[in-house]
Every structure is written in structure tokens, then in C-alpha cells.
Amino acid sequence: MRVIYLDILLLLNFYITYFLAVSVSCITHLRLRMGRRLLAAGAGALTSLAIFLPPLTFLPNLLLKLAASSVIVLAAFGFGGFKVFLRNTAIFFLLNCLFAGVMLGLWLFVCPDGMMYNNGVSYFEIPLWLALAATAAAYLTIRLIRRVLDSKTALDKKFTVEIATEKGSVTLAAAPDSGNRLTDFFTGLPVIFCDLEKCRHICPEGIVQRIEGKETNTDNIKGIRLIPCSTVSGGTMAVCFKPDKIVIDDGSQRKEVDALAGFTESGLDGEEAIFNPTIL
């Protein structure tokens, strides 16, 4: 009789569900806050208790997996409308099935010591470093595929960026640029470079003064970040701030993104805004 340690079972499936939810976020470009990640991972850990049930036939096992996937997706992303919920659940379910298929294959053909598989739930005792390495490799593979698909798709579309602050709003024609990888070191937010003249009326006063080389007082620099960056003309400082809202529109859908608006002295060579397509 195989002994299953409950703490290992729950921790293992907490860990697996966490990265499955993050993978869905990566594929769909939906934001997934840390609290939601942990809630979804906790729900996934609890559903792993199905391993203690008697072996189920195909249909009951399928219904159980669909129900578990729905609960985890609700915990991670909320409902968001029927179509969005159905899409997220389908993606999570397919990723979960892919993972379960790999585990079933290992159990049937390799049968590593200490591994058990029942009702779509796997249990195995492996070194921590191996679990971390395998998960990191799988996640990086998904990120790489998503990045390649995004870069190819973005080139075929025309974009606008709407930036809103307490002073008003502006809409800019935007160009995707995978070479724009600048992010804020402290917040991790990506930077959308914008034309200063188009945005002058909505920017904090300190932004304009800094770019134009004027002296700024303490009140005018609140919320402004200086980030070193490289341009075709050499190294410089990007002067950035976080607007109240940034929306990117590709003509078919509008998506609010979490990013900084940035400006440089050298400008954008005729472009009104430049963003990295992975931000979507």
C-alpha cells in the first residue's frame, strides 16, 4: 500500500496550480494579482484531495476536472462575463490536461519510485531543485511562445494609446516595438514612450521642466521617476510618471494596461508613442 503524505500532496499541487494559473495569465494577458494567485493555488491544492477517492471512470473524472478548473479560474480571474470565463476555463483545463497527460505517461511507462496517479491527480516525491527547474523551464517556454506570437501579430495591426490624468486625456498613434524593454526597477512596470508635445497638457509640470532642462521644485517632482535607458543616439534618462489610466486600442478591442508614460530629450523620431507588444 502506497503511503501519501498529506502535506507533500497539498504543497505539490499548490505549487503546480500556482504556475498553471500564471501560465493562463501569460497566454491571455490578464493581470493576476498575488492574492488571486495564492487563492487559486489554495483551491487547486484542495482539489488534489480527489486522489483519495476510488478510481473514477472517464465521465465522472472529466466532470470533476471541469468543476475543479472552474473553481480555480473563478478564484484567479473572477467571472468577467460568460465568454471570458469560458475561455479562461478552457485554457486552464487544457493546460491541466497537458500536465496530467505527462504525469500519466510517466506513471504508465516509467513509473518513478514514489509516484502515484489517480483521478487526474499526481503525487510524487522529488528533490525540490528538480521541481523548481522543471516548472521554470515550462513557464519560460510558454513565455517565449507568447512573446513570439505577440511580436508577429502586433506588426499587422494599428494601435492607439489613450493616456488619462487628472488634467485631461490624449490619444496617440502607437507603434509596437519589441526592442523597448525598459521597465521601472522598483515597480516592475513597463514604460510606454510618448511624444512630449502631444502630452504636454496632461503631464505633471515636473516632466516638462525636467525635459526642457529647467529647475524643478520639490512639489513638481512628486511621482516622477528617472530611469536610465539607451536610445539610437546614446545613453540618456527617461523621465516617467504613472497616469491614472492607459488604454491600448488595436481597432478590435481596448485593453487597459498597467504602465508608465515615459519621455526623453531625443524624442521618438516622428512616432507619437512606442510600446512593447508583450505589454498586451
TORGU-490123 format. One line per 2 residues: number of its first residue (from 0); their letters; for each residue x, z, y of C-alpha. Coordinates in steps of 0.1 Angstrom, whole numbers, plus 5000, padded with zeros to 4 digits. Each point is the difference from the previous one (the first is absolute). Layout:
NUM	a	X,Z,Y; ...
REM end
This chain:
0	mr	5000,5000,5000; 5014,4989,5034
2	vi	5003,5028,5026; 4990,4991,5035
4	yl	5012,5021,5029; 4972,5002,5026
6	di	5024,5004,5029; 5020,4969,4990
8	ll	4969,4980,4995; 4985,5008,5034
10	ll	5033,4996,5019; 5007,4967,4983
12	nf	4966,4985,5008; 5000,5015,5035
14	yi	5033,4981,5005; 4988,4967,4984
16	ty	4967,5001,5020; 5018,5007,5032
18	fl	5020,4968,4997; 4971,4979,4987
20	av	4981,5010,5032; 5030,4992,5022
22	sv	5002,4966,4982; 4964,4992,5008
24	sc	5007,5010,5036; 5030,4976,5000
26	it	4979,4971,4985; 4970,5004,5023
28	hl	5019,5011,5031; 4977,5030,5004
30	rl	5015,5032,5015; 5002,5028,4976
32	rm	5006,5034,5016; 5020,5026,4981
34	gr	4970,5023,4996; 4980,4971,4984
36	rl	5030,4992,4977; 5001,5035,4987
38	la	4962,5002,4996; 5000,4968,4980
40	ag	5030,5011,4979; 4982,5033,4993
42	ag	4969,4981,4988; 5022,4978,4978
44	al	5016,5031,4985; 4966,5015,4991
46	ts	4988,4967,4984; 5030,5001,4977
48	la	4983,5029,4981; 4981,4972,4982
50	if	5030,4999,4976; 4985,5031,4983
52	lp	4967,4981,4992; 4995,4985,4966
54	pl	5012,4963,5000; 4973,4979,5018
56	tf	4989,4965,4991; 5006,4971,5024
58	lp	4968,5002,5021; 4999,5038,5006
60	nl	5038,4999,5007; 4995,4972,5025
62	ll	4971,5018,5018; 5021,5031,5001
64	kl	5029,4982,5016; 4977,4983,5025
66	aa	4985,5033,5010; 5034,5016,5004
68	ss	5013,4971,5020; 4969,5002,5023
70	vi	5006,5038,5006; 5037,4995,5008
72	vl	4993,4971,5024; 4974,5020,5018
74	aa	5024,5029,5003; 5028,4976,5013
76	fg	4982,4976,5023; 4964,5012,5004
78	fg	4971,4976,4995; 5004,4976,5029
80	gf	4971,4978,4990; 4990,4986,4966
82	kv	5023,4969,5000; 5031,5020,5012
84	fl	4993,5027,4974; 4995,4975,4972
86	rn	5032,4982,5009; 5021,5031,5002
88	ta	4985,5013,4967; 5007,4967,4983
90	if	5036,4999,5012; 5006,5036,4989
92	fl	4983,4994,4967; 5022,4969,4993
94	ln	5032,5019,5009; 4989,5029,4979
96	cl	4993,4976,4971; 5034,4984,5004
98	fa	5017,5033,4998; 4978,5011,4971
100	gv	5008,4968,4982; 5037,5006,5004
102	ml	4996,5035,4987; 4979,4988,4970
104	gl	5026,4974,4992; 5028,5026,5000
106	wl	4979,5023,4978; 4991,4973,4975
108	fv	5033,4981,4997; 5026,5024,5011
110	cp	4984,5034,4996; 5025,5021,5019
112	dg	5004,5036,4989; 4977,5024,5017
114	mm	4975,4973,5012; 4962,5001,4994
116	yn	4974,4975,5011; 4962,5005,4998
118	ng	4970,4988,5020; 5022,4981,5025
120	vs	5020,5032,5008; 5037,5002,4992
122	yf	5021,5031,4995; 5037,5000,4995
124	ei	5030,5021,5008; 5028,4981,5017
126	pl	5028,5010,5023; 4990,5004,5036
128	wl	5026,4975,5012; 4986,4973,4977
130	al	4964,5006,5012; 5012,4998,5036
132	aa	5020,4969,4994; 4972,4982,4982
134	ta	4974,5008,5026; 5023,4990,5029
136	aa	5008,4967,4983; 4963,4992,4994
138	yl	4991,5009,5036; 5029,4980,5015
140	ti	4989,4970,4979; 4965,5002,5014
142	rl	5013,5003,5036; 5023,4970,4995
144	ir	4971,4979,4987; 4978,5011,5029
146	rv	5027,4992,5025; 5005,4965,4987
148	ld	4963,4993,4999; 4995,5013,5035
150	sk	5029,4980,5015; 4986,4968,4985
152	ta	4964,5006,5009; 5008,5011,5036
154	ld	5017,4968,5009; 4968,4980,4995
156	kk	4979,5021,5024; 4997,5005,5037
158	ft	4998,5036,5012; 4991,5020,5030
160	ve	5009,5036,5008; 4976,5022,5020
162	ia	5016,5030,5016; 4979,5027,5017
164	te	5010,5030,5021; 4982,5022,5024
166	kg	5008,4975,5027; 4983,4971,4983
168	sv	5007,4974,4973; 5018,4967,4996
170	tl	4999,4973,4973; 5032,4981,4992
172	aa	5007,4970,4979; 5022,5013,4972
174	ap	5026,4985,4977; 5009,5015,4966
176	ds	5037,5006,4996; 5014,5016,4968
178	gn	5033,5005,5018; 4984,5026,5022
180	rl	5007,5031,4979; 5004,5025,5028
182	td	4983,5034,4994; 5000,5033,5018
184	ff	5024,5023,4983; 4979,5031,5006
186	tg	4965,4987,4992; 5008,4971,4977
188	lp	4976,4978,5020; 5008,4963,5003
190	vi	5006,4984,5035; 4980,4970,5013
192	fc	5020,4984,5027; 4979,4989,5030
194	dl	5004,4981,5032; 5003,5025,5029
196	ek	4983,4979,5026; 4969,4995,4978
198	cr	4999,5038,4993; 5011,5014,5034
200	hi	4966,5012,5011; 4994,5020,4968
202	cp	5035,5015,4995; 5011,5035,5010
204	eg	5018,4998,5033; 5033,5011,4984
206	iv	5001,4969,4978; 5000,4976,5029
208	qr	5025,5022,5020; 5024,5002,4970
210	ie	5000,4963,4993; 5005,4992,5037
212	gk	5029,5025,5002; 4982,5023,5024
214	et	5003,5038,5000; 4972,5018,4982
216	nt	4989,5036,5004; 4991,5024,4972
218	dn	4963,4993,5002; 5004,4963,4995
220	ik	5021,5002,4968; 4976,5020,4980
222	gi	4991,4982,4967; 5026,4973,5005
224	rl	5026,4994,4973; 5033,4982,5003
226	ip	5011,4983,4968; 5033,4981,4995
228	cs	4994,4964,4988; 5018,4967,4996
230	tv	4988,4967,5015; 5014,4965,5001
232	sg	5017,5009,5033; 5016,5032,4986
234	gt	4993,5037,4997; 4975,5016,5023
236	ma	4974,5028,5003; 4964,4995,4992
238	vc	4977,5020,5023; 4969,5009,4979
240	fk	4968,5020,5002; 4970,5006,4978
242	pd	4968,4984,5014; 4966,5015,4993
244	ki	4992,4970,4977; 5016,4969,4987
246	vi	4979,4973,4982; 5014,4969,4984
248	dd	4976,4971,4995; 5008,4970,4978
250	gs	4968,4981,5008; 4982,5012,4969
252	qr	5003,5037,5002; 5011,5028,5024
254	ke	5023,5028,4988; 5009,5031,5020
256	vd	5036,5009,4994; 5022,5030,5007
258	al	5029,4988,5020; 5020,5003,5033
260	ag	5000,4974,5027; 5036,4992,5010
262	ft	5017,4982,5028; 5035,4988,5007
264	es	5018,4987,5031; 5007,4967,4984
266	gl	4964,4992,4994; 4985,4979,4971
268	dg	5011,4964,5008; 4965,4988,5007
270	ee	4981,5020,4975; 4974,5026,5011
272	ai	5004,5023,4970; 5020,5001,4967
274	fn	4992,5021,4970; 5012,5004,4964
276	pt	4972,4986,4977; 5005,5029,4976
278	il	4983,5022,5026; 4967,4985,4987
REM end
